[in-house]
Amino acid sequence: MTTEPSGRATLVFDDRLTSYDFGPSHPMAPVRVELTMRLARELGLLETVDVVGAEAATVDQLTRVHTAAYVEKVQKLSAHPVHADLSIGLGGDDNPVFGGMHEASALVAGASLEAARRVWSGETRRALNVSGGLHHAMRHTASGFCIYNDVALAIQWLLDQGAERVAYVDVDAHHGDGVQAIFWDDPRVLTVSVHEGPQSLFPGTGWATETGGPGAEGTAVNVPLPPGTSDAGWLRAFHAVVPQVVREFEPQVLVTQHGCDSHMDDPLTNLMLSIDGQRASYLALRELAEEVPGGRWIATGGGGYAVTDVVPRIWSHLLGIVAGHDVDPEAPTPQGWRDAVRDLTGVDPPHRMTDGRSAGYRPWELGYDPASWLDRCIESARRESFPLLGLDPVL
């Protein structure tokens, strides 16, 4: 790792990454990535970053996180997609088998590995893989639309290169269970997830009491939120927990997952954030990356199933924030992009880069309300995690 990474950000992308495709009826439609890239191009954002391709992760790389038996089974099903194997989570509605799925999944993983390589080597300070963020995949099973866990692979690669502390922050509406499970016993990795509570949303994990395995106590931090939580409550929870634990952990690299299914229009979740609230969290994570690991930041996409109205706008904001060329929320969406949306989906697209909401919130330091379900969730997360990291949950 060099001590002075370069200032220009990197976007890891080529059109082959849209081949991660479970079929026309599946909510994780690759058109969301295609429309994101079209919008970013129309906004001039691709001129502000180095756009690079990637090679598929090798079997040796994949088996640094996944079991060899699992990878072998994925390869066989990929070549013969008429079969399924529910013992490894492949088949059924969530993770239907498709031809070439090993190659497509390995390419997504390879893109996150390339982002990690460029940040660790000092070729760039910040890197983004919008097609990544497949955070549910476990060592030996697929789960929640995720076959290979690209973020876990990137983190493991950093550890293999000598990183002593890596922090992972997940702002997807769903708990980042795969990444947490893979590093449950590893004190070198801090996993932080801010998500809709497990009582109302898949995968049913992510309670505040999940704090890490033996020898790694305190390195899993979970902030489960009530369904219906909107911008002000979500940002209150984020700022009451995330900056404090990341600062205390002092990572050398920050890795983040930016699933945007916390949006109020997302069809699969029950959170009520706006584009403006999500954008505020991205700005806060950039500030945290600058403050703690010296700007070394690897960002990925994730969930997000409002594929025309939400995903392209917020991930274009993410790209701008990673690049240091923030998009004005009041900016109009370009006419060329609107035309493309209508041609591809038949949907009338949004005309501005904002939902017109405020991203204000009441800081935790101004007081705790025990009658508030949200505040009880925040207090529980702080009480369970903070002492294990040497922090005072009251302050």
Number of C-alpha atoms within 10 A of each C-alpha: 16 10 9 13 19 16 15 16 26 27 24 27 20 14 10 12 26 18 15 23 22 20 13 9 8 15 19 21 19 19 18 23 22 17 23 24 23 21 25 24 15 15 18 14 20 20 11 16 23 14 15 13 16 19 13 21 25 13 14 11 18 23 16 15 23 22 14 16 12 21 21 13 17 27 18 16 21 20 16 14 17 11 15 20 15 13 11 18 22 24 19 11 12 17 19 20 25 22 17 20 24 24 20 23 25 26 27 32 32 26 32 35 29 25 28 30 20 23 26 26 16 18 20 23 26 32 31 30 29 27 26 29 29 29 30 28 26 25 24 19 22 25 22 18 22 25 30 36 29 32 32 32 25 24 27 22 20 22 15 11 13 11 18 15 20 23 25 25 21 26 27 25 31 31 29 28 22 25 31 29 19 19 22 24 17 19 19 17 26 29 28 27 29 25 28 29 26 18 15 13 17 17 17 14 19 28 22 22 16 20 25 23 16 11 11 18 19 25 28 28 29 32 30 26 28 21 19 16 21 21 27 16 22 30 24 20 27 21 17 21 23 21 17 16 23 23 15 13 19 17 23 20 27 28 26 28 26 26 27 27 28 33 29 21 18 22 13 19 21 22 24 19 28 24 27 21 25 25 25 17 20 22 17 16 22 22 13 20 27 15 14 19 19 17 23 25 28 31 31 27 23 29 28 28 24 21 22 22 20 26 27 25 25 26 29 26 28 28 31 22 18 26 24 18 15 16 20 12 18 12 12 13 19 17 13 11 22 20 14 16 21 13 11 12 12 10 14 13 18 16 16 15 23 22 16 12 12 13 19 14 15 13 16 19 11 7 9 15 12 11 8 10 13 21 21 16 21 25 22 19 24 27 17 19 27 21 12 16 16 12 15 12 16 10 7
